[in-house]
Amino acid sequence: MKIVIVGLSHKTAPVAIRERLAFTAEELPRCLNELRTTPVVREAALLSTCNRVEIYGAGQNPEQVAEEIMGWLTTARGLDRDLLESHLYRLTDRDAVRHGFRVAASLDSLVVGEAQILGQMKQAYQLAGETGSSGTVLDKFFQHAFHAAKQVRNDTGIARNPVSIASAAVSLAQRIFGDLKGCRCLLIGAGEMCELAARHLVSDGVEILVANRTLSRAVALAETFGGEAVSLAELENHLDKADIILSSTGASGHVVTAPMIKAALKKRRQRPQFFIDIAVPRDLDPAIGQLDNAYLYDIDDLSRIVENNLKDRGKEVIAAEVIVEKRSDEFMRWLETLELSPVLTALREKLETIRDQEVARAVGSWPDISPEEKKRVEQLGRLLVNKILHAPLSRLKHLAAEPDGDLYVDAARQLFQLDQA
């Protein structure tokens, strides 16, 4: 079995592409079931976040597994294959393992060291288990990935004082308004990202207004920061009251449109408004950015601030990469053993079958053989098989651990015709 990852991230695709490929929580069980019905994908898990969509697969033929996943993605999202392929990466074997471990350890995140991705990855793995789409290989893969992430957080300083998406958003707001004290921020959504942003904003003296589809959640978040709450249905009536609008919902379409903001700016007498859209798919109509006195940023724009954060933790990243490499080696050794075990078993069974057949033929042609002599012949057969197998099996176990070990395992399978009935 081989590990395969097919996906895209903030590094390979703009938000306009990522939002077209994003999957909602409600879609995921059905999608996993569809993936598992393809002929060559034996196991599957699907990770969909603001910054990445990745399908983790396992199967005997990695090229076929990747092709099946690619075809499924194209069909599931109705995207042009050439367009999709220009943004996708296909990773197999050790490259896939290393990448998955780096994702879990937040080394591939927009904000290196953030903790959110590990939780998202654990949710993806849990759902794969609940739907029966994960198995022996992916179970072990994710367990090793989580251990690698834990070791990175415990043994390096990569997670200390991390720059979050929310803090980067506040930094951008400060560039527009300077001192934020006395400004009002409208948070659209009441999830974790909005709560993190609220903490940063309140510490800078910003007043908070929360709009959410479920009013009770908006009230709970607003009360935490001494702000106000409104339902999402009332949103349009409050847009003009906000200097900063930050949106992060799970909506499938635009929550705020350009005409809505044009009207709000007119009420504000064209006083500037700052918009940050950290949702995928995007909540805020991109056309808002074309309006005078409207400053719109999406999640990709935040990467410029985040990149500065990387310079301060270069040594920690190096230490984390060393941990990932070591953990990747450990998993690959386990996977190679998993690949080798059926071959070793099949080879021994084949030789023992030949031994039993030849011993039976010899004993059958020896009519006056005594029970003691028969026992000696059988013991001789077992001894010969063990001696013949000892050196090649030991050598094969050693070679299987080499970088091209799968070639030796496949050679043994072909030489002894172990795939034939």
N, C-alpha and C positions, 0 to 999 in steps of 0.2 A: 504493500500500500504506500502511496506517495501523498504528500501534502501539497495542495495547490491553493494559491490565493489569486483571485481576479478582483480588481477594484480600482478606484480612483480616490484622490484626496485633494486637499487644498494645494498640494504641491504640483499636481498634474492637471487640475481642472478648475476653471473659475466657478463662482457660485451659480452662475446662470446654467451651467451644465450639471453641477452637483444637485441642484434643487429638482431637476428633471428626473434624476435617478434615485432620489431619496425615497425611503419606504416608511410608511406610518406603522405604529405598533400594531394596529389592527390588521395590516396586510401580512405581517411577518409569518404567522403560522401557515397561512395558505401558500406563501412563497416557498417556505421550507419544504412543504409537502410536494410542491411542483418540482423543486430541484431534485428531490429524492426519487422521483418517478423517472428521471432520465436514466438511460441504460448504464452509463459508466460512472455516475456520481454515487459512490457508496455511502458517503457521509457528507453533511453540509451544515454550515452555520452562517448567519447573515448579520453583519454589523453595519448599522446605518446611523450616522451622527451628522452634526452640522458640517463637519469637515471631511468626512470620508464615508464611502459605501464600499464594503469589502465582503466578498463571499469566500469562505474558507471551505475547501472541499478535500475529499480524500478518495482515492481510487487507484486501480492498478496501473492505468496508463495516464500519466499526467497531461500529456498533450491532448488526449481525447477529453479528459475531465475539464481542462481549461476551455476547449472548444465548445463543449456542451454548456458550460456556464455562460460563456460569451453569447452563444445563440439564445439562451434563455433570457439573458438581460435585454438583448435587442428586442425580443418579442414582448417581454413583460412591460417594457417602457415605451415601445413603439418608436425607438430611436434609429436614426441612420447608422448602419454598422460602421462605415468609414469614420463618421464623426465620433462615435463612441470609442472606437479602437485608438483614435489619436490621443485620447485622454486616459485610457486604461493601462494598467500594468498587469502582467501575468508572471507570477512567481511560482517556482516549483522547488521541491526538495529543500536543500539547506537555505537557499535564498528566501523561500517562503517562511521557513521556521524562524530565521533571523528577523525578518520583517515583522512577523506576528509578535515576537517577543519585544521588539523595539516599540511597537504600537502599545502593548500592555504597559511598558515601562515609561510611556509618554515621551520617548525620545523622538518619535515621528510626529508629535503634536504641534499645532500652531504655537502653543505655549508649552515649551519643554518643562517638565516637572509638574504639570497640572494633574490632579487626581481624578478628574471626571471620567477620562477615557477608560480607566481600569474598571470602574463601576459599570460603564456601558458595555464593556467587553464581557463582564461577568453576566450581565443580563442576556446578552446574545447567546452565551454558552448555556445558560439556564433554559432559555426558550428552546434551543436545539435539543436539549435533553428531554424537555417536556413533550416535544413533538416527535421524539424518536428519531431525529435526523442525525444525531451524533452517535458515535460508536467508540470502539476501543482506541482508534488512532486520534480522533479529535479530542476525546476525553483526556488522554495523556498529554496532548499538545497544549490544551488550555490550562491544565494543571501546572505544567512546566512554565507556561507563560506567566501565570499568576505568581508562582514562586520567584521567577526572575524579577518581576515588577516589585515584589515585596523586598527582595534583597537590594534592589537599586535604591528604593526609598530609605531603607534602614542603613545601608553601608555607604551612601554618598550624600552629598549636600544638595542634590539636584532639586529636591522639593522644598528647600528652605526659602521662605519669602518669595514664592513664585509670582510672576506677573500674570494675572488672570486676564481673560477676555474682558471682564467687567472693568478691571482697573485700567486696561488699555483704552476702553471706551471713555472713561472719565478723563484720562489724559488728553484725548482728542477734544473733549468738550472744553477743557481748560485752554486749549489753543484758540478756540473760537471766542470764548467769553472772558478769558483771563480769570479773575476771581469769581468763583461760582457761588459765593455766599449771596443768598436772597433769590437765586434762580429757582425756578420750579421745573421739576422733571415729571413727565408723564410716562409711567411704565405700562406697557401694553403686554399683559401676561403676568402671571404670579408664580412662575416656576423658579428653579434654583438660580438660573442666570440672572433673572430680574432681581432676585433677593440679594445676590452678590453685588450687583450694580448699585442697589439701594444703599447697602452698607458703605460703599465707597463715597457715594454722593452725599449722604447725610453727614458723613465726617467732614465734608467740605462745605457744610452749611446749606445744602440744597433741600428745598421742600419737596415732598413726594406725593404724587397722585397716582393711584393704581387703577387700571381698567382691566377687567377680566371677565370671561364668559360666565364663570361661576362667581357670583358676587361675594359669597361667603369667603372664598379664598382671597379675593381682592381686599376685603375688610380685614382679614387676619394679617395680611402682609402690611397693609397701611397702618394698622394699629401698632405693629412692631416698631415702626419708625415715626410714629406721630403724624402720619399723613392722612389723606382722604381716599375714599374708594368710590368707584362708579362701575356700573355694569358695562359690558362691551357694547350693548345696544345704545348707550348714551354717549359713546366715544366721540362722535362728530361734534357734539355740543361743547366739548371740553378741549378740543385741539388748540384753540387760540390761546388758552390759558398757560400753555407749556412753553418754556424756552428750550427745553431738551426733551426729545421724544425717543425713547428706547424701546424697541419691540422684540419680543421673543415668544412667539406662540407656536402652536402646532397646526395652524391653519393651512389649508391647501392652496389658498389664493391670497391676493393682496387684501390686507385688513384696512390699510389707509391708502387712498388714491391721490393722485396729483390734484384733481379738482377740489377735493376736501381740504388739502393744504393751501391751495390758492385762496379759498374762501377764508381760511383761518388767518393767513397772512394779511388779508385785507382788513380783518377785524383788529389785528395787531398793529395796523398802520405801518406795515412792512418791517416791523422789528424782527431781526433775524431769528430763525429757529434752526436748531441742530438736531439731526436725525441719525440714529444708529440702529441698523437692522442686523440683529445677530441670529435671525431665524433662517432655517433652510427647510422648505422653500421660503423665499423672502416674503416678509409681511408688508413691506413698504414699496409702493410703486416706484421703480427706478426713475420714472419721469419727474418725480419730486425734485431730484437733483438738478433739473433744468430750470427750476423756478428761481427768480431773483430772491436773495436773502434766505434761501433754503440750502442748508449744507448737509448732504446725505452721504453717509458712509455705510458700507456693508462689512460683513465679517472678513472678507479678503483684505479690505483696507487696513484692518487692525494688524496685519502681519508686519507692517513697517515698524510699528512700535515694538512688537514682540521680538523682532530680529535683534534689536539692541540688547534685549535681555539675554540672548544667547552668548554674547561676548563676555558677560560677567560670570558665566558658569562653564567655560570651556573645559577646565580641568575636571569638573564633576561629570560632564558629558563623556569624557574619555574614560573615566573610571566606570561609568555606567555601561559603556559599550563593551568593556572588558567582561563585565558580568554577563551581559547578553551573549557574548561569544561563547563563554564557558557553558552557560545553560543550553545554548543551541547545540554544542558538541554532545552534551549529555543526552539530549533528546534524540539526536541523530543516531547515537550508539544504540539507544533503546529501539529505535525504528528499524535499524539494520538487523538487530537481533530478531525483531518480529518478522522481518522479511526472510531471514535465514532459517528460522525454526521449522517452517513447513517443508523446506527443501531437505534439511537434515533428517526429518522424520520420514519423508517420502523415500529418500535414498536408502535409509536403513530398512524400511519396510520392503522395498524392492529386492534388496539383496537377501533379506530373510525369507522372502517368498521363493526366490530361486534356490536358496539353501534347502528349504523344506521340500521343494519339488524333487531336487536331486537326491536328497537323503531318502525320500520315500521310494524313488526309483531304484536306488542301490539296495535298499533293504528288501524291496519286492523281488529283486533278482537273486536273492540269497535265501533260498527256502529253509535251510537248516540253521539260520542265524539264531543265536541264543539271546535272551533278554539282556544279558550283560553286554554282549557284543553290539546289540542294537543301541543301547544306551551310550556306548563309547563312540559309535558313529555319529550320533546326534550331538554329543559333546564336541566332537571334532569339527562338525559343521558350524556350531556356534562360535568356537574358538577362531576358526578361519575367518568368519565374517567380521568378528571384532578386531582381529589383527589387520585385516585388509582396510577396514574403515577408519582405524585410529588415526593414521597420519593424514589422509585427505580431509577428514572432518575437522581435525585440529587446525590444519592449514587454512581450510575454508573459513572457519570462525575468525581467524586472524585477518585474512584478506578482506572479509566482509566489512571490517571496521575501517578500511582504507577509503579515501575519497571516491575512488571508482569501484568500491566493493560490490555494487549491484551488478557490475559486469561479470565478476567471478561467480556470483550466485546464479545469474542467468546462464552462464556457461555450464555450470554443474547440472542445471535443470535440462539444458539441451543435450549435453553429452550422455546423460543417463536416461533421457527421454521420460522425465518424471511427470510431464503433463499429459502423457498418453495413457489411456485406460489399459 
